[in-house]
Amino acid sequence: LLMPAGEVHAERHALLVGVSRYASFAGDERMQLSGPRNDVQLLRTLLEPLGFAPRAVQVLADGVPGSAEPTRAAILSALDQLVERSKPGDFVFLYFAGHGSQMPADPGTPEGRAESDGLHEIFLPADVGRWGDGMRRVENAIVDHELVRRLDALLTKQVFVWAVFDTCHAATLMRGVADTRI
């Protein structure tokens, strides 16, 4: 396939997030997972033959050699970096594996009013805290609207995004994305 001179080639980027161990639930083996670290390693191996350069695949997963810890700050920073470096026509693959949950939405905020069921879907990074009755939230959880904001930024740049969330309560985690073109 020949491309006209001067045309920029689309790039492929991937962010693979796998959270298997949760420090705040240490001692409770029911809350620890084994699948996410395995899935992330398998996906990383699968992406290279599909045209993803190794430097274009960022892995945030505990227990995976050569990856960084999947903390809230690292995950949000990696998403922000994807928004910065992506160009129109690029392809971004996102994979999140770990625990998901829900927490009450604050009806006093625009994000809270947007939740028809009164609940935010959340992804639990490795440094997630426990439920706080006084705060009525899960400390360090990544809230659906935080993900949607970053996905909307990618879509505004005309980037094709394929996102897979292997978590509980993932069905509506990205429902608020403004542009759902296929």
C-alpha positions as CSV (number, residue, x, y, z in Angstrom):
1,L,0.0,0.0,0.0
2,L,1.5,3.3,-1.1
3,M,0.8,6.5,0.8
4,P,0.9,9.9,-0.9
5,A,4.0,11.9,0.0
6,G,3.6,14.0,3.1
7,E,0.8,12.0,4.6
8,V,1.2,11.2,8.2
9,H,0.9,7.5,9.2
10,A,-1.5,6.6,11.9
11,E,0.1,5.1,15.0
12,R,-1.1,2.4,17.4
13,H,-1.0,3.0,21.1
14,A,-2.0,0.7,24.0
15,L,-2.4,1.1,27.7
16,L,-2.7,-2.2,29.5
17,V,-3.8,-2.0,33.2
18,G,-3.9,-5.0,35.4
19,V,-4.6,-4.9,39.1
20,S,-4.2,-8.2,40.9
21,R,-3.1,-7.1,44.4
22,Y,-4.8,-4.6,46.7
23,A,-2.8,-3.4,49.7
24,S,-5.9,-2.0,51.5
25,F,-7.3,-5.6,51.4
26,A,-4.1,-7.3,52.5
27,G,-4.9,-10.5,54.4
28,D,-8.2,-10.9,52.5
29,E,-7.4,-13.3,49.7
30,R,-10.9,-13.1,48.4
31,M,-10.2,-9.5,47.3
32,Q,-6.9,-10.5,45.5
33,L,-6.9,-11.5,41.9
34,S,-4.7,-13.7,39.7
35,G,-6.1,-13.1,36.2
36,P,-5.3,-9.4,35.5
37,R,-1.5,-9.8,35.6
38,N,-1.8,-12.9,33.3
39,D,-4.2,-11.2,30.9
40,V,-2.0,-8.1,30.6
41,Q,1.1,-10.3,29.7
42,L,-0.9,-12.2,27.1
43,L,-2.3,-9.1,25.6
44,R,1.2,-7.4,25.4
45,T,2.4,-10.5,23.5
46,L,-0.6,-10.4,21.2
47,L,-0.3,-6.7,20.3
48,E,3.2,-6.7,18.7
49,P,2.3,-8.9,15.7
50,L,-0.8,-6.7,15.2
51,G,1.4,-3.6,14.6
52,F,1.9,-2.2,18.0
53,A,5.5,-1.2,18.5
54,P,6.8,-2.3,22.0
55,R,7.5,1.4,22.9
56,A,3.8,2.2,22.1
57,V,2.5,-0.3,24.6
58,Q,2.5,0.9,28.2
59,V,1.9,-1.6,30.9
60,L,0.7,-0.8,34.4
61,A,0.4,-4.1,36.3
62,D,1.5,-5.5,39.6
63,G,3.7,-8.6,39.3
64,V,4.5,-8.0,35.6
65,P,8.2,-7.6,34.8
66,G,9.1,-4.3,33.2
67,S,5.8,-2.5,34.2
68,A,4.9,0.2,36.6
69,E,2.5,-0.1,39.5
70,P,-1.2,0.4,38.6
71,T,-1.8,3.3,41.0
72,R,-4.5,5.9,40.6
73,A,-1.9,8.6,39.7
74,A,0.0,6.3,37.2
75,I,-3.2,5.3,35.4
76,L,-4.6,8.8,35.1
77,S,-1.2,10.1,34.0
78,A,-0.9,7.4,31.4
79,L,-4.3,8.3,30.0
80,D,-3.4,12.0,29.9
81,Q,-0.1,11.2,28.1
82,L,-2.1,9.2,25.5
83,V,-4.3,12.2,24.9
84,E,-1.2,14.4,24.5
85,R,0.7,12.2,22.0
86,S,-2.2,10.9,19.9
87,K,-3.0,12.4,16.6
88,P,-6.1,12.3,14.3
89,G,-6.4,8.8,12.8
90,D,-4.4,7.1,15.5
91,F,-5.7,3.9,17.2
92,V,-5.7,3.6,21.0
93,F,-6.4,0.3,22.7
94,L,-7.2,0.4,26.4
95,Y,-7.5,-2.7,28.6
96,F,-8.4,-2.4,32.3
97,A,-8.6,-5.6,34.4
98,G,-9.2,-5.6,38.2
99,H,-12.0,-4.9,40.6
100,G,-14.8,-2.5,39.7
101,S,-17.6,-1.3,41.9
102,Q,-20.0,1.5,42.4
103,M,-20.4,4.4,44.9
104,P,-23.0,7.1,45.4
105,A,-22.9,10.0,43.1
106,D,-23.2,13.5,44.6
107,P,-26.4,15.0,43.2
108,G,-25.0,18.4,43.8
109,T,-22.5,18.0,41.0
110,P,-23.0,17.9,37.2
111,E,-21.4,14.4,37.1
112,G,-23.7,13.2,39.9
113,R,-26.8,14.6,38.3
114,A,-25.9,12.7,35.1
115,E,-26.2,9.3,36.9
116,S,-29.7,8.1,36.4
117,D,-29.3,5.4,39.1
118,G,-27.5,7.7,41.5
119,L,-24.3,5.7,41.4
120,H,-20.9,6.2,39.9
121,E,-19.1,3.2,38.4
122,I,-15.5,3.0,39.6
123,F,-12.3,1.2,38.8
124,L,-10.1,0.2,41.8
125,P,-6.4,0.8,41.3
126,A,-3.8,-0.9,43.4
127,D,-3.7,2.0,45.9
128,V,-7.4,2.2,46.4
129,G,-8.6,2.8,49.9
130,R,-11.6,1.5,51.7
131,W,-15.1,2.8,51.7
132,G,-15.4,5.9,53.9
133,D,-18.8,6.3,55.5
134,G,-18.1,9.9,56.3
135,M,-17.0,10.8,52.8
136,R,-19.5,8.4,51.1
137,R,-16.8,7.5,48.6
138,V,-14.0,5.0,48.0
139,E,-10.6,6.7,48.5
140,N,-8.4,6.7,45.3
141,A,-11.0,5.1,43.1
142,I,-11.1,6.1,39.5
143,V,-14.6,7.4,38.8
144,D,-16.4,6.8,35.5
145,H,-16.5,10.6,34.7
146,E,-12.7,10.8,35.0
147,L,-12.4,8.1,32.4
148,V,-15.1,9.6,30.2
149,R,-13.4,13.0,30.2
150,R,-10.1,11.5,28.9
151,L,-11.9,9.3,26.3
152,D,-13.8,12.4,25.1
153,A,-10.5,14.2,24.7
154,L,-9.2,11.4,22.5
155,L,-12.4,11.3,20.4
156,T,-12.3,15.0,20.0
157,K,-8.9,14.5,18.4
158,Q,-10.4,12.0,16.0
159,V,-8.6,9.1,17.6
160,F,-10.2,5.6,17.3
161,V,-10.5,4.1,20.7
162,W,-11.2,0.5,21.6
163,A,-11.7,0.1,25.4
164,V,-12.1,-3.2,27.2
165,F,-12.9,-3.2,30.9
166,D,-12.7,-6.6,32.6
167,T,-14.2,-5.6,35.9
168,C,-17.5,-5.8,37.8
169,H,-19.8,-3.0,36.9
170,A,-18.0,-2.3,33.6
171,A,-21.1,-2.3,31.5
172,T,-21.8,1.4,32.1
173,L,-18.3,2.5,33.0
174,M,-17.9,4.5,29.7
175,R,-21.6,5.1,28.9
176,G,-21.2,8.9,29.1
177,V,-18.7,9.1,26.2
178,A,-20.1,11.8,23.8
179,D,-19.2,10.1,20.5
180,T,-20.0,6.4,20.1
181,R,-19.1,6.1,16.4
182,I,-18.0,2.6,15.4
